[in-house]
Amino acid sequence: MQLVNAERISPAATGGPAILPQGEGKASYASSLPTQSLARIWKPSRSATTSGRARSDQWRLRIERQSGPELEPLMGWTSGTDTAHQVELTFPSLDAAIRHAERLGIAYEVHLPPGEAEARRREQAAERQRHAHAARLRRFSDQTLDRLGLGQHRDAYRDALASATDSTREGAAPMEVAHDTSLPLDVRRSILMNMAFNEYLQDQATSEGMPEHHRQSRLAEVETALRALEGAQHRQRAA
């Protein structure tokens, strides 16, 4: 069973935006639900008649109707063949509800409360910016190492940039960082490459005529420190 989704924004029943995630997947087990089924995921609003917060963090999932109800002509009862929508499931988190819909292999629609929708948008935008910055830094690192004749260390610097948590040294000179043996090698590589990237960005701003960025470039100094760091490592391995 295939999960067919399309990214879109639509009004939710509660007045907030609903997000239908994009992706394709397969059901992790045999499901009797039709392939065109749609799961609606939402967080119920707290009742205005109570100040209690019990179950206020729970999310619910319900399968939307595929066919409308029918009126039984003899007794006037309402009936129908689509019973999946009668089941309403409760989950402790949004991710748990989404994982269940993905396991079923059906499309799902997430209805977020108005305040939470805006916060989630900001969080997603910040995450995209972080990923874009990390990708740009990796490209810069590869190009810088190739230009300095250190291309054989590409993977090592990528790992250092991905894992090192201390990537700045306020006021430290590049050569001081290169020779600071109290710092692990990965941390020194990460600090120096981040220094080089920041100097590159500052140089770009200066070349574009931004007066607040008029300053002396230290990019050549940082590149010298990178060469010194890798040269010292080479000599240690050869000794």
N, C-alpha and C positions, 0 to 999 in steps of 0.2 A: 504494500500500500504506500502510495507516495504522498508526501506532504507538499501541498501546493499553496504557497503564500505569496503575497505581494505587499510591498511596503506602502502604507498610506496612512493618513490621519483622517479620522472621522469623529463626529460628535458622539459622546457616550451618553447613556441614558441618564446619568447623574449630572450632566452638564459639562463634564471635563472631557479632555481628548482621549480617544482610544487609539492605541498603536497596534497595528497588525504586523508582527515581525516578518522578515523575509527569510526564506531558506527552503531547502528541500531535505527530506529525510525519509526513512522507511520505518514502519512500525516494528518494534522489537519483539512483538508476538502477534499471533493471529487475532484480528479484531473483527467483530461483526458489524462495525459501523461502516456506513457508505463512505467512499473515498471523498465525496464532496461535503462531508460533515464539517461543521464549524463549531469550535469550542469557544465559549465566552468566559473570560476570566475577569473577575472584578473583586474589589474589596468593599464590603457593605458599609454604608455610612452609619455612624453611631446614632441611635435613636435620640430624638430631641427630648424625650420624656425621661431620660435617665442620664446620670453623670458617670455611670460605671464604665470601665474600660475593658471588661472581660470580653475576650474574643475579638477585640477591635483590630488586632494585627493579623487576623486570619484572612486568607484569600479563598474564593469559591470558584468552582468551574462547573459549567452546565453546557450541554450540547444543545445548540439552537435547533428549532423545529425545521424539518425538511418538508413537511406537509402540514396543512392546516387541520384543525379539528372538524369533525362532521357532526351534524345534528341527526340523531336517530329519529326517523319519522313517526314511529308508533308511540313511543313513550316520551320523546322530547329530550332524551339524554344526550349529552355531549360525548362523543367517542372519537377515536382516531387510531391509526396504525403506527404512528410515530411515538414511541414511548421512551426514547433515549433522553428526551429533554426533561423527563420527570426525575431523573437522578441528578442530585446536586452534591458535589464533592467538596470537602473542605481541606485546605492545605495550610501549613504554618508559614509559608513564604511564597512570593511570586515565582521564584525560580523553581520551587517544587511543583507548582501548578503547571508551569510551562513544560517542565521535563515530562510530566504525565501526558500532556497533549502530544508531545513529540514521540513518546513511546507508543501512543495510539496511532501515530502517523496521520494526524488530521491537522488542518489549518486551525489557528487559534487567534482570538482577538482579545487584547488586554485593555481593559477600561481602567484608567488611572484616575484617582481623585485629583481635582484641579491643582491643588498645591503640590502634590507629589509628582504630577506630570511635569510641571515646570522644573522642579528640582532634578528630576531624572533627565530632562533635556540638557540642563546645564552640566550634569555629571557626564553624560554621553559626549557632549561637546568637548569638555575638558579631557576626556579619555582619548578622543580622536586627536586632539592637539598633542597630547603626550606621545601617542604612537607616531604621529607625523614628525615630531621633533626627534624621536629616537631613530627613525628611519633616515632622516636627513643627517644626523650625527654619524650613523654607520657609513653612509655614502662618503661623507667628508673624511672619516677615518681611513677608509680604503684608499681614497684618492691621495691623501696626505702621505700614507705609508708607501704607496707606489712611487710618488714623487721623490721621497727621501731614500729610495732604495731599500725600504724595509718591508716590501710586500709580503715576505714570507711570514710576517707576524700578523697578518690580517685577522685570522681566526682568534688568535690570542687577545687582540684588542677588542674584537667584537664580544668575546666572553667577558672581558674586563668591564666594558661599558654596560653590559647587561646585568652583571652581578655586583659590582662595587657600589656600596652605599655612600661612602664619603668621596664625592667627586669634586670638592672645592677645598682650597686652602687659602683663606683670606690673607692677603699681604705677603704670601710666600713667593719667592722668586722661582722661576721654572727650574733652574739648576739646583736649588735647594731641595725641591721635591724629588728630582732625579736621584740625588745622592742621599736622601733620607732613608736609610736602611731599616728604620723602625716601622716603616709602612710596608705592607705586603706589596709584591710586585704588581699585582692586578690593580691595587688602589693607586699606585703611582702612575701606571699607564692610563687609568681612567682620568685622574686629575689632570695630567699633562694634555691628553687629547681634548678634554673639555676646555682647558685653557686655550688650546689652539683654535678650537671651534669658536669660542667667545671672541678671541682676537680677530678671527676671520669676519665674524658678524660686525664687530666694531669697525673694521677696515671698510667693509661694504657701506656702513652707515656714513662714514667719513667721506667716502668717494661720491656719495649721493648728495653731499652738501649739507648734512645735518649739523648745524653749528655746535650743538651740545655734545657731539661726539668727536670734536677736534682734539686729537691726542696723539701721542707717539705710539706707533704700533710695536707690539712685542712679539709678533708672530714668528719672526726669524729667531728670536731668543728661545721661544718655546720649541721650535723645530730643532735647534741645537741641543736642547735638553733631551728631546726624544732620541736623537742620535746617541747622545752620551749614555742614556739609560740602557739602550739596546747594546751599545758597544761594551758597557761594563758587564752585562749579562753574558755576552759572547765570550769575553775574556774569562769569566768565572767558569763557564762550561768547558773551555779549552784547557784550563789549568789542571 
